[in-house]
C-alpha cells in the first residue's frame, strides 16, 4: 500500500478500508471470472464436439448414444441453441473440406477422436476446424437451416461454425457436419459484470455502514483531543458511542481529560498563590529600603527587588501561557507592531520599523505584544539595535526582528529557546536576564498556532552579522 501515490490512496480510515476491500474484490472477481470463463468455454467446446460426434456416427449407421462429454445428457444441449441447430444436415463429399486458409483445431480433433474411439470408431482421417460463417455460406444456403437463419438477407447473430469431417475408410468419401457456435462470450461477460456489481453493492455498502459507525466516534474523539490540546479547557464529557472498544476508549479519554483539567486548575491556583505570597513581601521591601540612607545601596536594593519581581512575572506568564484568559480578537497586526516599536523609540532606543500593509489576524493582543517586547529587548541587549519588519508570506504573517549582535552558535540555537537558558553564564539582567524571554516568545507564538525561528544573519563574506528572529502567525 505504500507504493500507491498519496493522491490515490486515501488518508481516512474509512476510505482506506473501502479502497482495500474494492481492490481485494477486484482481484477475487477477476480470478473467479477467469475460472468461470474457462469452464464455460470448455463446457461449450464439449457440447460442440459431442454434437458433431453424434451426427457423424449417425451418418455411418451407428446406434444413437449419449456422450458423457456433453452437458445436459444429450447432443446439442447448449444454452441458446434451439431445435433447428440440432437438425443441421450431414453431407457426403468426395474431397476434404479443409481449405488452405483454414486453421485446424487440434485440441478439438483429439477430443472428437476420443469420443469416436469410445464408440469403437477409428476413422482413416479426421478434421475439425473453425470457420467464419460468412465463408461457409454456400453450404448453409443449400439447407433449410440457412433459410431459417435468414442467411444472405442480413448478418446473422451466429458468426462462426465448427466444421467436423471424418473419412471412415482410406480413399473413401468424407462425412461432413457443421455445428453453429452460439455467441456465448457476451452472455458470460454480462453475467460476470452483473454478479460483480451486485457483490460490490452489497459488500461495500455493508462495510461502509460498519466503518461509518467506527469512524464517526473516532472523528469526534480526534476533534475533541485537538480542541483540548489547543485550549486546555474541558467541555462536557464526550458521549461514548460505536463499538465496545471505542466506547471504552472514549470513557478513558473523558477520565484522562478530567484529571488533566483538574491538575491545570490546581496549578493555576498554586501559581496565583505563589505570585501573591511573593509579591506582597517584595512590595513591603520596596517601602523599607526607602529608609536606607546610602543612595547607591538603596538603588542596588531596589534594582534587585525589581529583578526578582520581573523574573517572577516572567515565570508566572510562561506557566499560564497555555491557558490564556483573554479572548482571541481580530487585530490589525501592523498597528500592534508599530505601537510596540514606538514604546522603545520614546525611550530613545535604536529601534526601527518598516511600515507594512494592513493585516488583520485573530490574535490575543496582550500576549503577542509581550512576545514582541521580549524579541526587541533581546535584540537591543545583545545586538545594540533592532530592525523590525512585517511581511505576508505563504505560511502566514511574519514579524522579523534583526540585530547586529554576535549571533548564536548553530548547535545552541534550539537550546536558547528553552526556559532559563542564556547566551552567557552570569545572572545579571543587564547582560541576559533570567533566560525566559525567548522561551516565553516561542510559547506565545505556539499558543497562536505559529512558530518562532532563530537564524544567524550572515554578510557576503559568510561571517555572522547578527541574529534574525522570525515570529510567524497563521493568517486564519
Secondary structure by P-SEA (a helix, b strand, c coil): ccccccccccccaaaaaaaaaaaaaaaaaaaaaaaaaaaaaaaaaaaaaaaaaaaaaaaacccbbbbccccccccccccccccccccbbbbbbcccccccccccaaaaaaaaaaaaaaacccccbbbbbccccccaaaaaaacaaaaaaccccccccccbbbbbbbbccccbbbbbbbbbbccaaaaaaaaaaaaaaaaaaaaaaaaaaaaaaaaaaaaaaaaaaaaaaacccccccccccccaaaaaaaaaaaaaaaaaaaaaaaaaaaaaaaaaaaaaaaaaaaaaacccccaaaaaaaaaaaaaaaaaaaaaaaaaacccccccccccaaaaaaaaaaaaaaaaccccccccccbbbbbcaaaaaaaaaaaaaaaaaacccbbbbbbbbccccbbbbbbbcccccccccccccccccccccccccccccccccaaaaaaaaaaaaccbbbbbbbbcccccccbbbbbbbbbcc
